[in-house]
Amino acid sequence: MEVFFYGLFMDTAILWERGIEPLHPRKAYLKDYTLKIGERASLIHSKGDSCYGMLMVCDKYSLQKLYSEPSVAEYVPEEVNVYTDQGESISALCYNLPPELIKGTNTTYAASLLQLAKQLEFPAIYLENIKAMAAG
C-alpha cells in the first residue's frame, strides 16, 4: 500500500533498520497541511500550505509493527491524496498524531529532520520552516 511519510521515517535506512522494506520511494507533497514538530513530527490542517515527504509502498503488517512502537503508537492512519513531482495524484495512507496530542518541542528531532529534508532537496521555503522549529 502507498504510504506518505513526512518525518524521519522518510529515511529509508531507518525503515530498513526496523525490518521494513520500503519500495518505490519518491518525493511527494500533501496540500492544505503544515508540519508541526512537538516531540515528533505531525501534520495539522492549514489551508493553502503544503507538507513535503516521501511516498513509498509498504505492506500493512510492517506499518502496524512500525506504528506500534511506543513513540508513535498514538498516531492514527488517515487516507490522503498526495502529489508527486510528476504531477500524479495518489491516494495514500498517512499516519498522523491528533492535534490535541501534539505537545512540547523537540529541537534535536527538528535538526535531524532539517538535515534529511535538505538531502531530499525539498523547497527552500519548507526548509526554512523546519529550520525555525530546529532553532526553538
C-alpha positions in Angstrom: 0.0 0.0 0.0 1.1 3.6 -0.6 2.2 5.5 2.5 3.2 9.1 2.8 6.0 9.7 5.4 6.8 13.3 6.4 9.1 12.9 9.4 12.3 10.9 10.0 10.6 7.8 8.6 11.2 9.4 5.2 14.7 8.0 5.6 14.6 4.5 4.1 17.6 3.5 6.1 15.6 4.0 9.3 12.8 1.8 7.9 15.3 -0.9 6.9 16.8 -0.9 10.4 13.3 -1.7 11.7 12.9 -4.6 9.3 10.6 -2.7 6.9 11.2 -3.0 3.2 10.1 0.3 1.6 9.5 0.1 -2.1 9.4 2.7 -4.9 10.3 5.8 -2.7 9.6 9.1 -4.4 9.1 12.7 -3.3 5.6 13.9 -2.8 3.6 16.7 -1.1 0.3 17.0 0.7 -1.8 20.1 0.1 -3.6 22.0 2.9 -1.4 20.6 5.7 1.6 22.1 7.5 4.3 20.4 9.5 4.3 20.8 13.3 7.1 19.4 15.4 6.2 18.6 19.0 8.0 15.6 20.5 8.0 14.2 16.9 6.6 15.4 13.6 2.9 15.7 12.9 0.7 17.4 10.4 -2.1 19.9 11.0 -4.7 21.1 8.5 -3.6 24.5 7.2 -5.4 25.8 4.1 -3.0 26.9 1.4 0.1 25.2 2.9 1.9 22.1 1.8 3.9 19.4 3.6 6.6 17.6 1.8 7.6 14.0 2.3 8.3 10.6 0.7 5.7 8.3 -0.8 6.6 4.6 -0.5 5.0 1.2 -0.8 5.0 -0.8 2.4 3.0 -3.8 3.5 0.2 -3.4 6.0 1.9 -5.7 8.6 5.1 -3.7 8.5 3.2 -0.5 9.1 1.2 -1.9 12.0 4.5 -3.1 13.5 6.2 0.3 12.9 3.3 2.3 14.5 3.1 0.0 17.5 6.4 1.5 18.8 5.7 3.5 21.9 7.0 6.8 20.5 4.4 6.7 17.6 1.7 4.4 19.0 -0.8 7.3 19.3 -0.5 8.1 15.5 -3.6 7.2 13.5 -3.8 6.4 9.8 -5.8 8.5 7.5 -6.4 8.4 3.8 -4.9 11.4 1.9 -4.2 12.5 -1.7 -0.6 13.4 -2.3 1.0 14.8 -5.4 4.3 13.6 -6.9 6.9 15.7 -8.7 5.5 14.3 -11.9 2.1 15.7 -11.1 0.4 12.4 -10.2 -2.4 12.5 -7.6 -2.1 9.3 -5.5 -4.2 8.1 -2.6 -2.0 7.1 0.3 -2.1 6.3 4.0 -0.6 8.9 6.3 -0.1 8.4 10.0 -0.7 11.5 12.0 -0.9 12.5 15.6 -4.3 14.0 16.6 -3.7 17.8 17.1 -4.8 17.7 20.8 -1.9 15.3 21.5 0.8 17.5 20.0 2.9 18.7 22.9 6.3 20.3 23.5 9.1 21.0 21.1 12.0 18.8 20.1 14.7 20.9 18.5 17.0 17.8 18.2 14.3 16.0 16.2 13.8 19.2 14.1 17.5 19.5 13.4 17.7 15.9 12.2 14.6 16.4 10.0 16.1 19.5 8.6 19.2 17.6 7.5 17.1 14.9 5.9 14.9 17.4 4.1 18.0 19.1 2.7 19.3 15.8 1.4 15.9 15.2 -0.2 16.1 18.7 -1.8 12.7 19.9 -0.6 11.8 23.5 -1.4 13.8 26.3 0.3 10.7 27.8 2.0 9.9 24.4 3.5 13.4 24.0 4.8 13.2 27.5 6.4 10.1 26.4 8.2 11.9 23.3 9.7 14.9 25.4 10.4 12.8 27.8 12.6 11.5 24.8 14.5 15.0 23.5 15.0 16.1 26.8 16.4 13.3 26.6 19.0 
